Amino acid sequence: MHRGKLTVVGAGPGDVDLITLKGIKTLQNADVVLYDALVSPELLEYAPEAEKIFVGKRKGCYSYQQNQINDLIVERAQQGLQVVRLKGGDPFVFGRGAEEMEYAAASGVEVAVVPGISSSVSVPASQNIPVTKRGAAESFWVITGTTKEHKLSTDVALAAKSSATVIILMGMSKLGEIMELFKKEGKEDTPVAIIQNGTTDYEKIGVGTVASIEDKAREQQLSNPAIIIIGEVVNHRQQLLDVQKKYQNQGKELLEKV
């Protein structure tokens, strides 16, 4: 009997072109694909013959509980099937990929992982926001905004004391609490960007400061799924736009003189 296997695959941040070639090849060989809410349905076209099971989670809405997902993986793999667990971003960055692999391995299932492009760095990059920049940030934190107990991670308070770029995933419901921690550190003027549905056709961005970003988020109706970026690197986006605009204007002036 053909031996089943679980492969956890990172789908990237949302744009279908940002999955890896290895991820596509793995999908093409899949018998079963269990996919999340943040995965583009277009990626499922790479596995036309596979059984496709939506196991995504949204706030307050669960199609499957985590223990049911674990059991599904093991059940299909023990039938000798190639199981792909397709997750948004990178499966080892707040994706619970490690937990699912541990559960499957403990049940005797062979496991593997295909890394994905993490939304934590690629979504800011898609808006010309580097997470590190010489003279602005020498390091960066990537933090979950909400723990499994539905509380704000204590790491946010530690990060607020540093000079690093702070990237917070799943933090929109705690936006006020997060900004208060930065205000306590005297960082009211620190730039902040919020990017919703990054790298997709539905992308929205709001830019402000620690003091103003809550108002910006309300005005632009920003909500999850979104990434919060806090730090001087946020200014790079506008600086780049200003430079581009300057040269565009100079080009127009030259054309007018011709």
C-alpha positions in Angstrom: 0.0 0.0 0.0 1.2 3.5 -0.9 2.3 5.3 2.3 0.5 8.5 3.1 2.3 11.7 4.0 1.5 15.2 5.3 3.2 18.1 3.7 2.5 21.5 5.2 2.8 24.2 2.5 3.1 27.9 2.9 0.9 29.7 0.3 2.5 33.1 0.7 0.9 36.4 1.7 -2.1 36.4 -0.7 -0.9 37.1 -4.2 -1.1 33.7 -6.0 2.3 34.5 -7.8 4.0 34.5 -4.4 3.8 30.8 -3.6 7.0 28.9 -4.2 7.6 26.6 -7.2 8.1 23.8 -4.7 4.7 24.6 -3.2 3.1 24.3 -6.6 4.7 21.0 -7.3 3.6 19.7 -4.0 0.0 20.7 -4.7 0.1 19.0 -8.1 0.9 15.7 -6.4 -1.7 16.1 -3.7 -4.6 13.7 -3.1 -6.1 15.9 -0.4 -5.8 19.6 0.3 -6.8 21.1 3.6 -6.8 24.9 3.1 -7.2 28.0 5.2 -9.3 31.2 4.9 -6.3 33.3 3.8 -5.4 31.1 0.9 -6.4 32.2 -2.6 -8.8 29.8 -4.2 -6.8 30.1 -7.4 -4.1 28.1 -5.8 -6.4 25.1 -5.6 -6.4 24.9 -9.4 -2.9 23.4 -9.1 -4.6 20.4 -7.6 -7.5 19.7 -9.9 -8.0 16.1 -9.0 -7.5 16.4 -5.2 -10.2 16.4 -2.6 -10.4 19.9 -1.2 -11.5 20.6 2.3 -11.9 24.2 3.7 -10.7 24.2 7.3 -10.3 28.0 7.7 -11.0 30.0 10.8 -12.4 33.5 11.0 -13.1 35.5 14.2 -16.0 33.7 15.9 -16.4 31.3 13.0 -14.8 27.9 12.8 -15.5 25.4 10.1 -13.4 22.8 11.9 -11.9 22.9 15.4 -8.1 22.3 15.5 -8.5 18.8 16.9 -10.8 17.9 14.0 -8.2 19.2 11.5 -5.6 17.1 13.2 -7.8 14.0 13.0 -8.6 14.7 9.3 -4.9 14.9 8.4 -4.1 11.6 10.1 -7.2 9.8 8.8 -6.5 10.7 5.2 -2.7 10.0 5.5 -3.4 6.6 7.0 -5.4 5.8 3.9 -2.2 6.1 2.0 -3.0 9.6 0.6 -0.7 12.6 0.0 -2.1 15.3 2.3 -1.3 18.9 1.7 -2.1 21.4 4.5 -2.1 24.7 2.7 -1.6 27.7 5.0 -1.3 31.5 4.3 2.1 33.0 4.6 4.7 30.7 6.2 3.3 27.8 8.2 5.9 28.2 10.9 5.1 31.9 11.5 2.0 31.8 13.7 0.6 29.2 11.3 0.3 26.2 13.7 2.1 24.1 11.1 4.5 22.8 13.7 1.7 21.6 15.9 -0.1 19.8 13.1 3.2 18.1 12.0 3.9 17.0 15.6 0.4 15.4 15.9 0.7 13.6 12.6 4.2 12.3 13.4 3.0 11.0 16.7 0.4 9.0 14.8 3.1 7.5 12.6 2.5 9.7 9.6 5.5 10.9 7.5 5.7 14.7 7.5 7.4 17.5 5.6 7.2 21.3 5.2 7.5 23.6 2.3 8.3 27.1 3.6 6.3 30.1 2.4 6.9 33.8 2.0 5.8 35.2 5.4 3.3 38.0 5.3 5.1 39.7 8.2 7.9 40.9 5.9 6.4 40.6 2.4 3.2 42.6 3.0 5.2 45.7 4.2 7.6 45.2 1.3 4.7 45.2 -1.1 4.0 48.8 0.1 7.7 49.8 -0.1 8.1 49.5 3.7 11.4 47.7 4.6 11.5 46.0 8.0 15.1 47.0 8.4 16.9 50.0 6.9 20.3 51.4 7.7 20.0 54.4 10.0 16.4 53.6 10.9 16.1 50.0 12.2 18.7 47.4 12.9 16.3 44.6 13.7 12.6 43.8 13.8 10.1 42.0 16.0 7.2 39.9 14.7 4.6 39.4 17.3 1.1 38.0 17.5 -1.3 40.6 18.8 -3.6 38.0 20.3 -2.5 34.9 22.3 -4.5 31.7 22.5 -6.0 33.1 25.7 -7.3 36.0 23.6 -5.0 38.5 25.4 -2.5 40.9 24.1 1.0 39.4 24.0 3.3 40.6 26.8 6.1 40.8 24.1 4.4 44.0 22.7 5.3 45.9 25.9 8.9 44.8 25.6 9.1 45.6 21.9 7.7 49.1 22.6 10.9 49.8 24.6 13.2 48.9 21.7 14.3 50.9 18.6 13.4 48.0 16.4 10.6 47.8 13.8 7.6 46.1 15.4 5.3 44.0 13.2 2.1 42.8 14.7 -0.1 40.1 13.2 -3.7 39.5 14.3 -3.7 42.7 16.4 -6.5 44.9 15.1 -8.8 44.0 17.9 -6.1 45.2 20.3 -5.0 48.3 18.4 -5.9 50.7 21.2 -4.0 48.7 23.8 -1.0 48.4 21.5 -0.8 52.1 20.9 -1.1 52.9 24.6 2.0 50.8 25.3 4.0 52.9 22.7 2.6 56.1 24.1 3.9 55.2 27.6 7.3 55.0 26.0 7.0 58.5 24.6 6.6 57.3 21.0 3.4 59.3 20.1 5.1 60.5 16.9 6.5 57.1 15.7 5.1 56.3 12.3 2.6 53.4 11.9 1.1 51.7 8.9 -1.8 49.2 8.8 -2.1 47.0 5.7 -5.3 45.0 5.2 -5.5 42.1 2.7 -1.9 42.7 1.7 -0.7 41.8 -1.8 -4.3 41.1 -3.0 -6.8 43.0 -5.1 -8.5 44.1 -1.9 -5.5 45.6 -0.3 -6.0 48.8 1.8 -3.5 50.8 3.7 -3.6 53.5 6.4 -0.6 55.5 7.5 -0.3 57.7 10.6 1.5 57.8 13.9 1.1 56.1 17.2 -1.1 59.1 18.3 -3.3 59.1 15.1 -3.5 55.6 13.7 -6.7 54.6 15.6 -8.5 57.5 13.9 -7.0 56.6 10.5 -8.2 53.0 11.0 -11.7 54.1 11.7 -11.8 56.5 8.9 -10.6 53.9 6.4 -12.5 51.1 8.0 -9.4 48.9 8.4 -9.9 45.6 10.0 -8.5 42.0 10.0 -6.8 40.4 8.2 -4.3 43.2 8.6 -0.7 43.8 9.6 0.5 46.6 11.9 3.9 48.0 11.3 5.4 50.4 13.8 8.7 52.2 13.3 10.7 54.8 11.4 10.9 52.5 8.4 7.3 53.3 7.6 8.5 56.8 6.4 10.5 55.1 3.6 7.3 54.6 1.6 6.5 58.3 1.5 10.1 59.2 0.9 10.2 57.0 -2.1 6.9 58.4 -3.4 8.3 61.9 -3.0 11.4 61.1 -5.0 9.4 59.5 -7.8 7.1 62.4 -8.0 10.0 64.8 -8.1 11.5 63.1 -11.1 8.2 62.7 -12.8 7.6 66.5 -12.5 11.1 67.2 -13.8 10.4 64.9 -16.8 7.2 66.8 -17.5 9.0 70.1 -17.4 11.6 68.9 -19.8 8.9 67.7 -22.2 7.2 71.0 -22.0 10.4 72.8 -23.0 10.9 70.6 -26.1 
